[in-house]
């Protein structure tokens, strides 16, 4: 008996030493389970769970220490599925290597994962309830590889671990973060109908730079939760925002109607409807933000849920302006911070909101200019709503583009109606200008409506020359016409002429006060050259050149006797003269009355003198008859 007890004591000591040395390994010893046999229920271990890939079924059901595998031997054809028919645990769940596009069915139940979950793109998930829950206290990961989890993702209420997303997450129904741990999105996008962060224990939602798309409800009632990162929460459709009094980076309202609850702090709040939008703030709620913006052109109605009203507070100094909004039952804090502009409507019961006056820009009138470039134009604005102001300053932006660049002197406006002014008289003739009405009220200016106009120059034409000829001298009449005065009361018109299109000769200005023809006569030009000319107009420093025309005396009078008979310096006359001189001197040389050398010398002298004489005669004749 003593020997028995001695052996028992030794055995217990050895067992105690083993347990002391390897407690973690025993507590967390991991096994593997492989799905086989195609379609089936998770609970059917006799048919579908094996200890090895493609092994014999009958292995125990997976536990929180079992890594489950769906691999290339799990399914035998398309259309096969795994139905989760209860809440079953596992350590890790991997679908890597699965073939035939299997389906993960979580209609009423989900799998409780104590480790990591990895899905594949070539599979699907069916189920309206949460299909995967994370349990335990370790570092967990979720990799969807693009799989849409139709039911969503949840946590055990006692979860104290950290779940890190490895890629974008699409949760068809919801994400429920009731837990005590950490959700780390790693900057990946989340898309879901409900983002639920219920009340309870402290937790951390590290949303990083993620975009969180929510179509039905963002509900964060966990006052002990910490939301970190630079994420953007984007609400679509009619999704509500229950912020739970927490601090957020950016929240955008992009749908048609949204309700905002709680006293929330938002670094940035944005309203981005495609059309009209209604935002309802619950009574006695306050939204504190640094910036608030809107896009789109549809009117945004901001209202309280009941008579008590709601408030907005601007943090960080400066002002906020929201255009085309309708506001009721709101208080803007601090004073002189919140401005409703651009056709906004005061729905009543507002405090410390400043409604900006509204104006339109009318067509520009009285547009004119003179020949010396003095311009005139009257611009008119129409104040249609004085907003919150009793008196405002009205002025106009103007310039050659819609960027304007210049302003008129402000003038006092004390009520709805027109106000106008005359633009400076030194604008550019022929230029196009843009103008818009602007109002200044308080620290802000508001502009609306662009109108454009032009100082249209006269139009003109260069006409054919007339009376081109000779006798005495060359002469021609140059013709042009002003065909439209534009907005000019008068203009300068003048001709340029010369032997090339560089011209070189200018005839004095005509002052033209209406559509008319203009003519000038020129003379003394070379009858043997083509004459170019054009008719130009000028207003101030702007000249518009006319089209080029040309003529020549020869082309205008091809059979003129004076042109043919007295053209001594061209044609046969010089040739005959030279031939005659050569004939006489050669004859004298042959008769030996003069030497050959003397004949050559005399020949040169006589020819030069003779040609000079002919040139003089030609100049005389040209002076008498056309040249």
C-alpha positions, 0 to 999 in steps of 0.5 A: 500500500505504501508503495502505491501511494508513493508512486501516486505522489510521484506521478502527481508531482510529474504531472504538476511540473508538466502543467506548470511548464506548458500551460499555454500550449495546453490551453491554446493547443491548435488542431486543424479541421478540413471540410470534405464532401461538398454541400452540407451543414457545419454541424455534420462532422460525421460527413464533412469534417476531416483531420486532413485535406481530403481525409476521412470524415468523422473528425470532432466538430471544430472548437475555439482552438481549431483552424478550419480549412476549405481547400481544393478538396472540399468541393466537387462541383459548382453550386455547393455550399456550407450552411452554418446551422448554429453558432460554432467556434473556430480559431482561424477560418480559411477558404484559400484554395477552394474551387467551384465558387462555393457559397457560405450560408449564414441565414440565421447563424454565424461563425465565432472566430477567435483568430483570423478569417480569410475569404476568396473572391471566387465564392459568395455569402448568403445571409441576412444576419451577421455571418462572422463574429470575432471572439477572444483577446488576440490580434485578429485579421479579416481578409475578404478579397472582395467578398461581399459579406451579406449579413455583416461583421460583429464582435462578442461583447467581451472581445478585448482583442484587436481586429485589423482589416486587410482590405476593403469591407462590404457588409451588406447589413451591418457592422456591430462593434459592441466590444471592449477591444479595438477595430483598426480599419488600416485606411480601408473602405467600409460600405454597409447599411448600418454601422452600429457602435452600441453603448457599453464598455470602452473601445477604440475605433481607429478608422484611419483615413478610411471612407465609411459609406453608410446608407441607413444608420450610423449609430454610435451610442458608446460614450466611452468609445474613442474614434481616431484617424482622419476618416470620412463618414459618408451618409447616403440615401436617408441615413441617420447620424446618431453621433453619441456626443463623440468627436469625428474627423469628417461627416458628409451628408450626400443623400436626400434626407438625414436626421442628426442626433446628439451633441457632436464635434465634427472637424468638417461637415459637408452637405452634398446632395444631387438635388434637394435635401432635408436635414433634421436636427433633433431638439436641443442638439448642438453640432460643433464644427471647424468647417462646413461646406456644400456642393450641388445647386438644390436647396437644402432645408435645415430644420429642427425636429420640434419647437425647442430648436438646434444650434451650430457652433463654429470652432477655430475662428473665422466664418462659414457661409452656406448658399441656397439653404432654408433654415428654421429654429436654429442658433448660430454661435458665435455671433457674426459667424454663420452666413446664409447666402445665395438665395437662402431663405429664413424659415423663422425662429433663427438667432445669430444667422446672417442672411446675405442680400441677393442681387442679379445683373441686368443687361448693359445699356448705353454702350458707345464710343467716339473716334478718339476712343472715349467709351461709355457703358451703364451697368445695372444691378437689381437687389431682390432681397435685402436679407438681414441687412438694413443697408448694404454697399452695391458695386460691380466687378468688370473686366475683359474676362469672367475673372473681372479684375476691376471694381466700380466705386461702392454705393449705398443701397437701402432697399430692393430695386435697381442700382447702376453706375457708369463704367470708366470712359477709357475702356478698349474700343473693340473689346469684350467686357464682363460685368456682375453685380456685387454686394457687401454686407458685414465682412462678406461680399456676394456676387451674382450673375454675369453679363457681357457686352462689346464696344463693337467697331465699325465695319468697312471695305476697300473698293476698286479704284476709279479714274485710273489714267494719264494725261496730264500725269498719272492719276487715280481715285481710291475708294472705300466705305464704312458699312456699319458703325457698330457702337461708334458715334464716329470714326477716322478713315484713311487710305494707305498706298504704295508699290508693295503691301508695305504701302508707305504713303498715308492720306490724311484722316476723314472723320466719318459719322455714319455709313458712307463712301470715302474717296481720295485722289492720288497722282504722280505715281510711276505708270510702269508699276502696280499700285497697292492701296487699302482703306483703314478705320481707327477709333482711339488707339485701335486701328483696323486695316482694310483689305488690299486692292491694286491697279496699274496704268497699263492694265487700266489703259492698255492702248494709250497712245501717249503710253506707247509713243513716248516711251523712249527708254524702253523698246525699240527706240534705244536699239535703233539709236545705238544701231545708227551710231554704230553704222555711221562710225563703222562707215567712217572707219572703213573710208579711213577718215578716222582710225578704228580706235577713234571709232570705238571711243566716239561710239561709246561717247555718242551712245552714252550721250544719246541715251542720256538725251533720250532719258531727258526727253522721256522725263519731259514727256512723262511730265507733260502726258502722264508720269 
